[in-house]
Amino acid sequence: MGTVLGRTVSFDEAGFDSIEFTSRTGSKTILSVRGKDLVMESGCASDVGLKIKEYGSYKQIASKTSDDGNFEIDLADKLKEGRLYYIPFYYTADDIEYEFQDIYLTRNGDGGLSFVQSPVYDHNVSRCSELWTDAKSLDECLQAQNDVDCNDPLVIDVSNNLCAGLSSDWDKVFAIYTYIISEFAYDDIQLKDGHYVYQDDCASLIRRKIGICEGFGNLFAALCRVQKIPAVVEFGYTETFENFLTDSTKRASELANHAWAAVYLGDKWYFVDPTFDGGKHFVGNSRVSGVIKDEPYTYNNYLMSLEAFSMKHKILDADTIHSIESTGSCGPSATYRISRDGTLTISGSGEVKMPAGVNGFSKVVFAPDSNITSIGYQCFIDCDLITEIILPDSVTTIRDQAFNTCEDLKYIYLPESLETIGQEAFDYCDELAYVYVPDSVRSIGKYAFDDCPRLIISVPAHLRGFAANNYVDPCRVVVR
């Protein structure tokens, strides 16, 4: 327990005794605590500036500057037990300036110091079990996948041009990251646009040079994979450390609000967030009249350790071909099992609703003896890895938003038993190519197939007006 902004909150006083920072060439700077001393050790840092401040009051407790990044600060009686302190510091390494704000310190009951662990760190450790380092898993992180289209000729050409003459993987990844944060603009207009369908595939992003977090993650991973460097896109939740600490978002909705990437270098996975480091923003009232606002870019979220990255990021899943093996309940009388190869198997009966945050699978199958009758509200919402689904003949109902924002879903089989398709059931499934709606369906809710610009959909005559309120119509509607 400790005190933050006058409130008593719970934080892990055991925490960490060291945090690692990695330069663009792989050199390390280590910030650690030894008893009552704060220690920095580095073989690459210069022009270091470090302060220790009380969190909330911003009262400065101590400071230090150094030319070479190797020093100790004696904090013997300067910190109060159970209080939270933060350490803003900066340094230069390999000609790159780094600045960090989210390192936190406390004094324990025995008088010693420890870094404060993010409340979502343990959760992130469990989710990172997806980032295996065996040869088979790493090879899977080199393959073309969904919008990580590393087999696209344009993507291959751009990656090879960026990395021409570079022999080190560290240098190649740095060139790729610099390309994204310096040349691409974050699309602020897209966040306000609820109607236009944007593409996050890498080729589209390269041509437009404007995108959002998922697109930047896709592009980073694809460009790395061209160079045979394992990389993945990750989805999750981003928040301030204070809000994580005071529990206001730790138990919040598990729907992702952000995406970033991870890359495997030197026998270790590192986390990168090009959205946070990018300088350009596409702003304005519409995608036609918008302009690019240019600001400086940084490398403060580049090659981060999980300890530091967890201060603002909660990991929900990674877009990998393999999955974390798990089982659980997905309805009053239904259960699920996820296997290593990314297959979700649903068993039981009645309505199925996947738990929030459980979406790290690419294939959905229904056990032969199952009797699933309803695909529940938001059952598969934002399950980006799914490309096709065959619903069993027992299903009669697809509820509202059941497959909403399944951006890589290309095909779904709707059985002759189906009677109802809910509102926004397939909204923003922008890769959906063909759907045959059987005669048994009595109603299709509003916006059920909205924002599906590539879709060819066949419907019975009594449903001919299903798309009347759509903002973005299907490519073609065939009325039988």
N, C-alpha and C positions, 0 to 999 in steps of 0.2 A: 504494500500500500504506500501511496505517496500523495503529495499535494501538487495540483496543477490548477493555476488560475483560481486559487481559493477553494477548490473542490478536492475532496478525497477520492482518488481513483486508484485502480489496481494496475500496477505494472511490475514486470518481472525484475526483481532486484538482483537475481542471479545473472541474468543477461549474458553479454559476451565480454571476454577480456581482450579481444582484438577485432579489428575490422580492416579488411584488405581493400586497397584501391589499385587499379591496374591501368597503366598507361597504354598508349596506342601500340607500343612495341612489345608489350607483355611485362614490362618492368613493374615492380611492386613498391607501394608505399603502405606501411603498416602503422595504424594508430592503435595503441594498446594501453592497458592500465596494469600497473604493477604495484600492488598495495595502495599507497596514497599518491602515487605518481602517474601522471599522464605522459606517455612516451610516443614519440614519432620516430620511425626508422625508415629510411629510403635510400635506394641506390640511384634514384633518377630525379628526385624533386629539387627544385630551386625556388627562390623568391617565395618562401612560405610565410603565410600570416594566419594566426590562429587566435581565437578568443573563446573564453568560457563565460556564458551568461546565464543568469537565472531565468528559467522559462516563465513567461508571463510578465514579469517586471522589467525584463531586458537589462537588469543591473549587471554590469560587467564585473566578474570576479577575478579574472586573470587574462593575460594575453602574452603572445610570444611571436617573434619574427625570427626567421632563420634563412641563411643563404643556401644550406644544403639539405634541409629536412630531417636532421638528426638531433633530437634534443629531448630533455625531460623537464616537466613542470611539477614542482612539489606543491600539492594541493592539501597538505596535511590537515589544517583546521579551517580552510577557506570555504568548504562546502558543508551544508547542513544535512544531517541524516534525513532521508525520506523526501528530500526536495528533488525536483527535476531541473536539470541544467542542459543547455544545448551548446554545441560547439560549431559555430560557423568558421570555416577555414578555406583557404585557397592555396594553390601552388602551381608551379609550371613544371611540366615534364615532357620531354621530346618536343619542345617548342609549342606545346598546347597548354593553354591556361584552363585550369579546373577550379570550380567553386562548389562547395557542399554546405548545405544548411541543415540537413536532417540527421545529425548525429547527436544522440542524447546520452547523458551521463547522470549517475546518482551515487550517493554515498550510502553504503550499506550499514547494517547494525553493528558490524565489527570494525567500522571505521574505514574499510577498504572501498575502492571505487569499482564500478562496473558500468558498461554501456547498457542502456535500456533496450530491451528487445521489443520489436514491434508486436502488437497484439495479434497480428495476422501471420507472424513468421512461422509458427508451427504448422499452421494451415498450408502456407506456401511450400514448406518442406514436403508435406504429404503430396501436394499436387505436382511437385517437381520429380516425383518418382516416375513420371512419364518420360523424363529426359534421361534415358538410359545411355550408357556409354559402351555397350557391347557392339561388336562389329555389325551384327544384323540390324540393330536399332539405328545405329548411325547411318548405315546405308539407306534405310528407309527415309531418313531426313535429308536425302539427296535427290529423291525422286519427284517428278512433277506431280502436283496435287492441287485439285480445285483451282483457286485463283493464284496459287503459287506456280505459275506456268513457266518453269525454268527450261522447258523444251521449246518455247516460242522463239522463232528466229530473231525477232527484234530484241528480246530479252538477252539471248545469247550474245548477240552482237554488242549490245551496250555493256554487258558485263566484261566481255573480252577486251573492249576498248578501254574501260576503266582500269583494268588490271594489267594492261600491256606493259611488259618490262618489269613487273613486280614478281619476285620469287617467294616472298614470305607471305603466309596466310594472314599474319597480323597486318601487313601493309595492304593486302587486297581488301580485307574487311574494312579497314580504315578508309580506303578510297571509295568503297561502296557507300559507307555511312555518310561520308562527306558529300558525296553526290546527292543523296536524298535530302539532307538537312540544309544544303546550300542552294539547291536548284528547284525544290518543290515547295508549293504553297499549301498551307492547311486551308481547307474549304469551309470557312465560317458560314457561307451562304447555304451549303448543303445541310448544315445542322438545322436550319430554319425552314428548309424546303421539304414539305411532307408529300410531294406529288411526283417530282421528277425522279426517274430511276437512274441511279449512278452505277457505273461498273467499277469493281475493285480489282479486276484482273490487271496484271502488270503491264501488258502491252498498251491498254487504254490509259493507264496512269502515266506511262512514259510519254505518250503523245500529248496528253493534256497538261502535264506537270502540275496538276492540282488534285488533291485528294484528301482523305481523312485517315485516321489512325490505322484502320484495318488495311487500307491500300498501301500505306507506308510499310507496315509489317510484312505484307505479301511481297512487296517489291524487294525489300531487304533480304528476305529469306530466299527468294528466287535468284537474285543476283549472286548470292553466296553459293547456292547450290550449283550454279553453272560452273563455279570454280572448284567444285567438289569439297566444299566446306559445309558441314552439316549446320542447318539453321531451321528454326521453326517459328511460326506465328503463335502468339499466346493471347488469350482473352482474359479479361478480369475486370476488377473494380479499382478505381483510383480515388483516393481521398487524402486529406491532410492527416499528418500523424496525430494531431490533437484529436480529430474526430474518431480516428481508429482507437485512440487511447481512452477516450471518454465513452466509447461503446455506441456512439450514435449511428455508426455505419457498419460496425463489425457484424451485426446481425441483420443488416439491410438486405434488400432483394438481391438474389444471386444472379440476376440478369446483368450481363457484362455492359459496362459503359465505356470501355476503352480496350485498345489492342496495342501490342508491342511485339518484340521478337527476342529470341535467344539464339546465341551462336556458340559453336563448339570450337575452342581454340586451346592449344597446348594442354590437351587432356582434361579440359574443364568447360562447363557451360557458363556463359556470361549473359547478362541481360542488357538489352539496349532499348531505348525509347526515343525514336527519331521524331515523334510528334512533340515531345517536350523540349527537344534540342533545336528543332527547326526554327528559322527566323521569319519566313515569309507567311503571309496570310492573305487569302482571297476574300475580300470584303465587299459589301454593297447590298443592294436590294434584290438583285436577281443574278442568275448565272450568265445572263447576256450582257448586263451592264457592269458587272463586278470588276474590281481592279485589284491588283496585287500590291499589298503593303509590305515593304521590305524592312526587316529588322535583323540585327546580328544573330547569328546562330552560335550554339555552344556545344560542348562535349560533356556536359555535367551528368548526362544519363547514359554514358557510353561504357560498356564493359564493366557493368556494376556487379558486385557480389550480391548474393541473395539477402544478406544481413542489411545492407544499405538499401537495396531495391525495395524491400518489404516495408520500408517506412512510409511509402506512398502507394504501393501496389499490392492488391490482393489477387492472387492467381486463381482463376477458375478452371481453365483447361488449356492445353496446347493442341494445335492442329497437327497431330501426328497420325501416321497410318496405324500405329499400334495404340493401345489404350491401357489404362490402369484397370486391372481386373477387380471387379466389385460386384456385389449383389445387394438387393434391397427390395423394399416394397414400392410399388408404383400404382397403387389403387387399393380399394377395400379388399379385393379378392385377387389381386394381381401382383406378380413379382417380376424382377428383371435380373439378368446376369450379363455382365460385360466381359468379354474374353480379350486376351492380349491382342488378337488380330483386329480389334475394333468392331466386333459383332455384338450387337445388343439383342438378346433373346428374351422375349416377353412370354410369360406363362400365366395361367389362371383364367379368370372370367370377369365379366362386367366391364367397368370403365377403367381405362389406363391413363395415368397422369405421371409423367416422369418428375422426380423431385427437382426442385430448383437447383441449378448449377451442375446437374449430371447430364452432360451433353458431349462427352469425349468419346463418341463412337461414330463409325462411318457407314455401318450396315445395320438394318433393322429386320429381324425375322420374328415370326410368331410360332411358338411351339405347336406341333401337330395336334396335341390334345387340348389346346387353349380354346376359350370361348369368349373372346373379347368382343364386346358389343358397341363400345363407344371409345373414341379417341378424345380424351378430355380437354378441357380449357387450357390452352397454352402448353399442351402436352410436349410438343417438340419445338417450341418457339426458339429461334436463333440457333438451331442445331446445324451449323454451317458445313459439317462434314458429310452429311447425308446426300447421296446423289440419286438414289431411287428407293422406292418402297412399294411393296405389294401387300395390300391390306387383305386380311382373311375374309372369307365369305360370311362370317358371323357379324361383321361390323354393320351397324345400322345408322350410326350418328358420328359425324365429325364436328366437334364443338368449336366455338369461337376461337380464333387465333391458334388453332391446333398446330399448324405448320408455318405460322407467320415468320417471315424473315429466314426461312431455310434457303439461303441464297444460292446454294449449289445443287438444290434438288432439281433434277432434270425430268424425272418420270415418276408417276405414281399410278398404281392400278387401283381403281375404285370398283368394289364388288357389286354384283347385282342385288345384294341385300341392303345396300345403302339407301337411306331415305332422306337424310338431312345433312346439309353442309352449312356450317355456321358462318357468322360474320368474320371477315378478314382471315378466314381459315388458311388461305394460301397467299395472303397479301405480301408483297415484296419477295416472292419466290421468283426472282428475275431471271433465273436460268431455266425455269420450267418450260419444256418444249411441246409436250403433248399430253392432253387429258381427255379421256372418254368418260363422260358423265352418263351413267346407265339410266334407263327409263324409270327405274324404281325411285329415283330421287324426286321428292315432292317439292323441296324448297332449297334455294341457295341464298344465303344471307348477303347483306350489303358488303361490297368490297371483297368478297370471298376470293376473287381472282384479279384483284386490282394490282397495278404496278407489276404486271407480268408481261412485258413487251414482246417476248419471244414465243409466247404461248399460242399454239393452235388447239382450240378446245371444241369438242363435239358435244352438243347438248340436245335433249329432246325438245320438241316444239313447245311444250308447255312451260319451258324455262327460257324462252328466247330473249326475255327482257332482263336477264340476271345482271347484265353489265351496265345498266342504265345510269348508275351513279358513279361509275368508275372515273378516276382521274387519269389513269393511263390504261387504255384498252388493250386486250390481248392482240396479238398479231393478226389472228383470224378466228372468227366464230363460225362453226359449221352447225346449222340447225337441221335436225333430222325430222 
